[in-house]
Structure formats: structure tokens, C-alpha cells
Amino acid sequence: MKKRVLKFLKGLAVFFTLLVLVVISAYFWPMPDLEPPIKHDTIIIRSINIVDVESGSILENRDVLIEHNIISQIDSVPDLGDYPNSLVINGSNQYLIPGLWDMHTHSTQHSPWLHHPIFIANGVTGVRDMSGQLNRRDSYWVGSKERLTWNAELNENKRVMPRYVLQSSYQIDGASSVPGGFPDFFKLQEPEDVDSLLGFYKNEKVDFIKIYQQIPPKIYEQLAIKAPGYGLHLAGHKPMFTSLEDAILLGQRSFEHGRIFMFESFPNADSLRTVKNWKSFYTESKKSMVEEFNPKIASSLMELMQRHNAHWVPTLQTLKFEAYAHNPSFLENQNLNYITTIRKKLWWDMDVKNNTKRNVSGDSKGVSVAFYKKSKEQIKMAKAIGVPIMTGTDVTDSYVFAGFSLHAELKELTNSGLSNLEALQSATIIPAKFAKMDMDYGSIEIGKTADLVILNENPLENIANSSTIYAVIINGTYYDSEKIEELKNFTKAIASSFHMNVKALFSLLGSPLIRVQFAD
């Protein structure tokens, strides 16, 4: 008996030793390189229909000359003999639009393999990342240093990736959002901490301070007042303890998610800003937010946003997930092939379980669907008043897929009252103007950067045609249909690989920022 026990223990020890060796090998297994196509000094697109995203007109059968990634001529391209080494693209019966921008994403240390390829495959050439770091590299989230390095490598044709168009700080949410071991000024508990934080992020070449939900009103006010002096602005959530009116007047430039007017336009809005446990109160109040929604209050706030040029990024994909997380047909999504098993099991499945429980039981049954539909109604209201709307998806959130979800968001925006042109503008010229980069991006004009998407069908006839992608041009490189499929297959293979899932697991477990987020 004793020998059998010893033999079993020995076998068990060997098994666990081998398992540890396999996991360690997977963790250190080198990641594959994804080579971009060759960079062309000159590209000529012949006989293509250009979509003018500002006027909504179609410039039919035009030629476009691109030199060193800049549109140099339209409809007056010389003979090909003048450009013997140029790439020539036949654009007959196709449509040319500016590269699409996703204005609400979250990038990770593994985005070069899991997100960037399928952004490009879906015609997303620009993203505004809404995540960041504190004063040291995080194992999960990326910060401005990584993103700016990636941008430089894109320009050197060393990476397949979209441009990161604005740089974010870590989400600023008061003391509870800062793990132990980091400088106290990140907690913003003392008046002088505001200048320390702003000075730190200015040196990190950040463009904006990402505002989260629980930041104290006095601290928020000081950030808003002082940020412009450091060349920074505020963007992000509507702070729960500050009214939307005050946040607009203090100069926050963009507000994220479809809930912002719901928070403000029901009878107990003041209580939501002052109650101790706001999360429970919010959950209990969702039904009232729908049934007692006051359109006059919402319209007044929308008018204020319009006057102050405050932008709205509704991220309807997140509300749609909350509404239909209990629905098997919604959950059966072919794009799950692009998501690591670790993320699905440790993060998304938990979100599905929690939202399903709310959606099918008790007084909360059907509330999330009604909340989602009511939020969609406000898109049309806001557009009619003139609130600038930008397309954002909240990539890495549950059931939000890099690239693919931008097209889904465009469709949701048109279902909510935007025209096809207005939806297209929300992912092109409006974000470019918001970023103060419209001299170079956002429309197809001579002198602008040639980040372009060639479509098989006209998106002004049906916004779903934004996904009929024939080719993508960025940084002088040409991604044709074959290369686009290669990008998709690359991310599928990586997401399903054992070594990527091991790396993803250790990335999550090793991040103090993620641990704080999950604890919250």
C-alpha cells in the first residue's frame, strides 16, 4: 500500500512538473511577426467613386494620385509613364471613403496581435484609446509611451496597425482606483496633487485626462480648471457626483456611453449624485429612468452640449450587450473566434452571467432592453439639436469586437435616427475635427493623408456597405482582399493558441490596475 501511494505521488509530481514546464514554455514562446505589405511611394487609383463625407455627394469615376502617403492630385493624374514604379489600382464601380476612426477603444499589451490586424481588416485606420498607465509599465494596459512608439513604427512600416490619434491618461477615479505602491498624487487627495498629476501626464505626452465615474466633485472641478494650462483636456465618463450641466460648463470635451442623459432626466437624478451607494441606487432606478424620462431636461442638456461643442460617444454596443446578454442568438457570434479563451471565460462569461440574471428575474426583467431602446431614441434628439456624435465601440468590453463592432455601431446609429451620411461622418470628419487633425484626416482632399478604404458598395445608400471592404490603404501600404483575409486568419490563430492564452492569463493576473478594476 505504501509503495502504491509513493508511486502515485511520484507520478503526480512528474505530471505537475511537466505542466509547469509546458506553461512556462508557453509564456516565453516567441510571438509571431506580422509583416506589413511593402510601402509604395506612389499609388494611383483609377476611375473610382469618391464619397465626399462633408457634402454627401459622390464624385464619380475619379483618378486619385497618392505620393508619399499624401493625396497630391484628384482627377488630373498624369500618364502612368511619369510614375513607372507606382502601384495602380482599378477602382471601377467601387467607392473610396476616408479611413474610419473608432473613438473609444481600450488597447492591451497584446493588441498588436489581437486587435490591430482586425482593425485594419475592417478599415479602421485611427483609434482613440481610452486607457492608460500610472508611473510604470503595466502587464495588461498600455500607456502613451507604447502607443507613441507603435505610431512611430507604423510610420517606419514596421507594424500593421491603426494610428493612435489621441493619448489618454489612466482612468482618474479618486483614491479607490489607485493600487498600493504608486505615488499618492494619483489618488488626488490633496489640492497640490492636481498639479502633480497634470504635470506627470504632460511629461508622458498625454493629450487628455480620462475621467471615470467616482471622482469627487471638487477634485474634478480643479482638474477641469487647471488641465488647459498643461495643454490637456478632459474626456470620458460623466462623473456620477457631478451634474452633466456642470461637467459641460467646466469644459469636458467628450462624454462616453449612452447613459449620460438617462442619469440626468428622471425625478431622482439629484439623489443619484448624492447617495452613498450610487451603484445600487442606479440599478434600482433604471426602470424609473426609462418610464419617467423627461425629454425637456435631456433637450436642455443637449442644447448646452451643442453650444459648448461637447461631443458624445454613445457606444451603443455596450448597452446592447447588457440588454441581450440572456439571448442565445445574440451570444452566438462568429467573431468570438477572434477572442482568447481566457478573456471569454474569466471576463466575458462573468458579464454574461450577471446580466442574464438581471434580465430574466424579478423586477429587473426587461429593464435593460427598455433602457437600451430609450437611449437609442436620444441619438435622434441629440443629432437634431446639433450635438456632435462620434462613433466608439469600447473594444475589450464584453461582446465588443475590434473593427467588426465599428460597423455594427454605425448600423445602430442609423437605426437610432442618423442618416447614412451622418453615421459615416461620425467615424470620419467629426472625430478628425474633434482631434484637431482635420487638416490631415477625415475626408478625401488634396494635401490630406491617404488613409483610405475602398468599398464594393455605396455606404450612402446603406451604411451596412461600410463593411464591404475591398482594400485598405494606410501609410503607403496596400491591403488587398487577400491580405485582409490573412490579417483575420492571423488573429484567429493567435487567439486560439495555447501560448497566447497563457500570456493573456499572466497579463491579467499580473496587473495591479486590473485587480483594482475587478475589485470595484
Residue pairs with C-beta under 8 A, 6 or more apart in sequence:
23 502
25 499
26 498
26 499
26 502
26 503
27 499
27 502
27 503
27 506
29 499
31 113
31 494
31 500
31 503
32 113
32 490
32 494
34 112
34 113
34 117
34 159
34 160
34 487
34 490
35 160
36 157
36 158
36 159
36 160
36 475
36 477
37 477
37 478
37 479
37 483
38 157
38 477
39 157
39 475
39 476
39 477
40 86
40 87
40 476
40 477
40 478
41 67
41 68
41 85
41 86
41 476
42 65
42 66
42 67
42 83
42 85
42 86
42 87
43 65
43 66
43 86
43 87
43 88
43 89
43 450
43 473
43 476
43 478
44 63
44 64
44 65
44 66
44 77
44 80
44 83
44 86
44 87
44 88
44 89
45 63
45 64
45 66
45 89
45 91
45 96
45 454
46 63
46 77
46 88
46 89
46 90
46 91
46 92
47 61
47 62
47 63
47 90
47 91
47 92
48 61
48 62
48 63
48 64
48 89
48 91
48 92
48 94
48 95
48 96
48 454
49 58
49 59
49 60
49 61
49 62
49 91
49 93
49 94
49 95
49 96
49 458
50 58
50 59
50 62
50 64
50 74
50 95
50 96
50 444
51 58
51 95
51 96
51 97
51 424
51 444
51 458
51 459
51 460
52 58
52 59
52 443
52 444
53 97
53 98
53 421
53 424
53 425
53 428
53 429
53 442
53 443
53 444
54 425
54 429
54 443
56 421
56 460
58 95
58 458
58 460
59 74
59 75
61 92
62 74
62 75
63 73
63 74
63 75
63 76
63 77
64 71
64 73
64 74
64 77
64 91
64 96
64 444
65 71
65 72
65 73
65 74
65 77
65 78
65 83
66 72
66 450
66 473
66 476
68 476
69 449
69 450
69 475
69 476
70 447
70 448
70 449
70 450
71 444
71 445
71 446
71 447
71 448
71 449
71 450
72 446
72 447
73 446
74 444
74 445
74 446
80 86
80 88
87 478
89 454
89 471
89 478
91 454
94 454
94 455
94 456
94 470
95 454
95 455
95 456
95 457
95 458
95 459
95 465
96 444
96 452
96 453
96 454
96 455
97 123
97 424
97 428
97 444
97 452
97 453
97 455
97 459
97 466
98 428
98 429
98 432
98 441
98 442
98 443
98 444
98 451
98 452
98 453
99 123
99 124
99 125
99 126
99 162
99 428
99 441
99 451
99 452
99 453
99 472
99 474
100 122
100 123
100 124
100 125
100 126
100 391
100 406
100 427
100 428
100 453
100 466
101 124
101 125
101 126
101 127
101 128
101 165
101 390
101 391
101 427
101 428
101 431
101 432
101 441
102 119
102 124
102 126
102 127
102 128
102 162
102 391
102 392
102 393
102 395
102 403
102 406
102 427
103 127
103 128
103 254
103 313
103 390
103 391
103 392
103 427
103 431
103 434
104 128
104 130
104 256
104 313
104 315
104 392
104 393
104 394
104 395
105 115
105 127
105 128
105 129
105 130
105 392
105 393
105 394
105 395
105 396
105 402
106 129
106 130
106 131
106 141
106 394
106 395
106 396
106 397
107 115
107 127
107 129
107 131
107 141
107 142
107 147
107 164
107 395
107 396
108 114
108 115
108 140
108 141
108 142
108 396
108 507
109 138
109 139
109 140
109 141
109 142
109 146
109 507
110 500
110 503
110 504
110 507
111 142
112 150
112 159
112 160
112 161
113 490
113 491
113 494
113 500
114 338
114 339
114 340
114 402
114 491
114 494
114 495
114 500
115 395
115 402
115 403
115 491
116 159
116 160
116 161
116 162
116 402
117 160
117 487
117 488
117 490
117 491
118 338
118 401
118 402
118 403
118 404
118 487
118 488
118 491
119 125
119 127
119 161
119 162
119 402
119 403
120 160
120 161
120 162
120 403
120 472
120 474
120 479
120 484
120 487
121 403
121 469
121 472
121 479
121 484
121 485
121 487
121 488
122 402
122 403
122 404
122 406
122 407
122 467
122 469
123 403
123 453
123 466
123 469
123 472
124 162
124 402
124 403
124 406
125 162
125 163
125 451
125 453
125 472
125 474
126 162
126 163
126 164
126 165
126 431
126 441
126 451
127 162
127 163
127 164
127 165
127 395
128 164
128 165
128 166
128 168
128 392
128 431
128 435
129 142
129 147
129 164
129 166
129 167
129 168
130 168
130 171
130 210
130 235
130 236
130 256
131 141
131 142
131 168
131 170
131 171
131 210
132 141
132 143
132 144
132 167
132 168
132 169
132 170
132 171
132 206
132 210
133 141
133 142
133 143
133 144
133 170
133 513
134 170
134 178
134 182
134 183
134 186
134 513
135 182
135 183
135 186
135 200
136 182
137 143
137 145
137 146
138 511
138 512
138 513
139 506
139 507
139 510
139 511
140 507
140 508
140 510
140 511
140 513
140 514
141 170
141 511
141 513
141 514
143 170
143 204
144 167
144 168
144 204
144 205
144 206
145 204
145 205
147 164
147 167
148 164
148 167
148 205
150 159
150 161
150 164
151 163
151 164
153 159
153 161
154 161
154 163
154 474
154 475
155 475
157 475
157 476
157 477
160 487
162 474
163 451
163 474
165 431
165 435
165 437
165 441
166 207
166 208
166 435
167 204
167 205
167 206
167 207
167 208
168 206
168 207
168 208
168 210
168 235
169 201
169 204
169 206
169 208
169 209
169 210
170 177
170 186
170 210
170 513
171 177
171 210
171 211
171 212
171 236
172 188
172 197
172 209
172 210
172 211
172 212
172 215
172 223
172 236
173 212
173 213
173 214
173 215
174 187
174 188
174 214
174 215
174 216
174 219
175 187
175 188
175 189
176 214
176 516
176 520
177 212
177 214
177 516
177 520
178 186
178 187
178 516
179 512
179 513
179 515
179 516
180 512
181 512
182 512
183 196
184 190
184 193
185 192
185 193
185 196
185 197
185 200
186 193
186 197
187 193
188 194
188 197
188 215
188 216
188 219
188 223
191 222
194 219
194 222
194 223
194 226
195 226
197 209
197 223
198 209
198 223
198 226
198 227
198 229
198 230
198 232
199 230
201 209
201 230
201 232
202 230
202 231
202 232
206 232
207 232
207 233
208 232
208 233
208 234
208 235
208 253
209 223
209 227
209 232
209 233
209 234
209 235
209 236
210 235
210 236
211 220
211 223
211 234
211 235
211 236
211 237
211 239
211 252
212 236
212 237
212 239
213 237
213 239
213 240
214 239
214 240
214 241
214 278
215 223
215 239
215 241
215 242
216 241
217 239
217 241
217 242
217 246
220 239
220 242
220 247
220 250
221 242
221 246
221 250
223 234
224 234
224 247
224 250
224 251
224 252
225 250
227 233
227 234
228 251
233 251
233 252
233 253
234 250
234 251
234 252
234 253
235 252
235 253
235 254
235 255
235 256
236 252
236 254
236 255
236 256
237 255
237 256
237 257
238 244
238 247
238 255
238 259
238 260
238 263
239 247
240 263
240 272
240 273
240 278
241 273
241 274
241 278
242 273
243 264
243 269
243 273
244 255
244 260
244 261
244 263
244 264
244 301
245 264
245 301
245 304
247 255
248 301
248 304
248 305
248 308
248 310
249 304
249 308
251 308
252 310
253 309
253 310
253 311
253 434
254 310
254 311
254 312
254 313
254 390
254 434
255 305
255 310
255 311
255 312
255 313
256 313
256 315
256 392
256 394
257 313
257 314
257 315
257 318
257 319
257 394
258 314
258 315
258 316
258 318
258 319
258 372
258 375
258 376
258 378
259 319
259 375
260 312
261 298
261 301
261 302
261 375
261 378
261 382
262 289
262 290
262 293
262 371
262 374
262 375
262 378
263 269
263 272
263 282
263 289
264 297
264 298
264 301
265 289
265 293
265 294
265 295
265 297
265 298
265 301
266 285
266 288
266 289
266 292
266 293
266 294
267 288
267 292
267 294
268 281
268 285
268 288
269 297
271 281
272 278
272 281
272 282
272 285
275 281
283 358
283 364
286 364
286 367
286 368
286 371
287 363
287 364
287 367
287 370
289 371
289 374
290 367
290 370
290 371
290 374
293 374
295 381
298 378
298 381
299 381
299 385
302 381
302 382
302 385
302 387
303 385
304 310
305 311
305 312
305 382
305 387
306 385
306 386
306 387
306 388
309 388
310 387
310 388
311 387
311 388
311 389
311 390
311 430
311 434
312 382
312 387
312 388
312 389
312 390
313 389
313 390
313 391
313 392
314 375
314 379
314 389
314 392
314 413
315 392
315 393
315 394
315 409
316 372
316 375
316 376
316 379
316 409
316 412
316 413
316 416
317 393
317 394
317 397
317 399
317 400
317 405
317 408
317 409
317 412
318 394
318 397
318 400
319 368
319 371
319 372
319 375
320 330
320 372
320 412
321 330
321 351
321 355
321 397
321 398
321 399
321 400
322 355
322 368
322 371
322 372
323 359
323 368
323 369
323 371
323 372
323 373
324 330
324 369
325 331
325 351
325 352
325 355
325 356
325 359
325 368
325 398
325 399
326 355
326 356
326 359
326 360
330 399
331 352
331 399
333 399
333 401
335 401
335 404
336 344
337 492
337 495
337 496
338 401
338 402
338 404
338 488
338 491
338 492
338 495
339 348
339 401
339 495
340 495
340 496
340 500
340 501
340 504
341 495
341 496
341 501
342 501
342 504
342 505
342 508
343 504
346 505
346 508
347 398
348 398
348 399
351 398
352 398
355 368
358 364
358 367
358 368
359 365
359 366
359 367
359 368
359 369
376 412
376 415
376 416
376 417
377 416
377 417
379 389
379 413
379 416
379 417
379 418
380 416
380 417
380 418
382 389
383 389
383 417
383 418
383 422
384 417
388 430
388 433
388 434
389 413
389 418
389 422
389 426
389 430
390 426
390 427
390 430
390 431
390 434
391 406
391 409
391 410
391 413
391 423
391 426
391 427
391 431
392 409
393 400
393 405
393 406
393 408
393 409
394 400
395 401
395 402
395 405
404 467
406 427
407 464
407 466
407 467
410 423
410 424
410 426
410 427
410 463
410 466
411 423
411 463
411 464
413 422
413 423
413 426
413 463
414 420
414 423
414 463
418 426
420 459
420 460
420 461
420 462
420 463
421 460
423 463
424 459
424 460
424 463
424 466
428 442
428 443
429 438
429 442
429 443
430 442
431 442
432 438
432 440
432 441
432 442
432 443
433 442
435 441
439 447
439 448
440 448
440 449
441 448
441 449
441 451
442 448
444 452
450 473
450 476
451 473
451 474
451 475
452 472
452 473
452 474
453 469
453 471
453 472
453 473
454 469
454 470
454 471
454 472
454 473
455 465
455 466
455 468
455 469
455 470
456 465
456 468
456 469
456 470
457 465
457 468
458 465
459 465
459 466
469 484
470 480
470 481
471 478
471 479
471 480
471 481
471 484
472 478
472 479
472 484
473 479
479 487
494 500
508 514
